[in-house]
């Protein structure tokens, strides 16, 4: 059996088979917007501009943004929940969202459950890594193999600071970042990096066998942290991506156990870490989640965890994060997501209580297929 520090090596090495090419200096670019899990109908949703000065470097970006549609049909209160490529791509996404218009919700109220994915690519950009990126990537791999973890961290931080990555390189970078976080015993960071690698990838940057392996690792990490709702969604995505190939029996058995646990009368305790979605000074640190139940509370706060906002299809609610205080999302509010804000690295437990945990507690939330639709919309 290989040493533990090499367990992820197969996944990373599979993405290293690159062709050497030179940077592309293009005069054209492509920015696409896809709505995933959005319940509102767009009337005018122009794509953001490509950040000035980024195109000639070959830098490509991806932004996932949650927003509310007002009763008048305006896109308001956008939240960047994840991104890759740097703060300039986020800034353009936020600027564009201010001009988006949607059909006014039929209810006459706000529609608070809308998600958009924005992908910015340089036309004619390479689906491979440059010689310099490949060389630096291999140096980091060797450091990890030789257990020079501090050297690997320094090299990958320098590589990230250099920028100029296309989608292919960004996929490789986030996979490697996850590996570095793992050897530093930061599995929460590893999970976020692996999720970002999956989200930023395309069919040409992550082959199907590697995508399946990555989904398995994400499922296992989500299970480890008690992200049961997310783990079940990842497992459904894994089943769909596997096609006619059967999913590993142990994973299938564990998914069934998780589903039984979610359906039980026990509390669901999720270990949560606030993180910066763009890993840059410009980001707003947060944690967001699609709960499996309607009543929740917070516990074991560590660090500055400030406030939360629950965004549902027909209602929003927000408040301070206080240990032990229960909040209930009424069933008539529709599908919901919970956003928690605080300092980068702050931790807490997100506790979901069974129906009947307090007077009028509603039933569990219906299954959500946001990630499945996202995968189709992003060509990943």
Helices and strands as residue ranges (DSSP letters): G 4-6, H 9-14, E 29-35, E 42-44, G 55-57, E 61-69, E 75-84, H 87-97, E 101-102, E 111-122, H 131-145, H 149-162, H 167-183, H 187-200, H 208-224, H 228-242, H 249-262, E 268-273, E 286-289, E 295-302, E 305-312, E 316-320, E 327-328, G 331-333, E 336-342, E 347-353, H 370-377
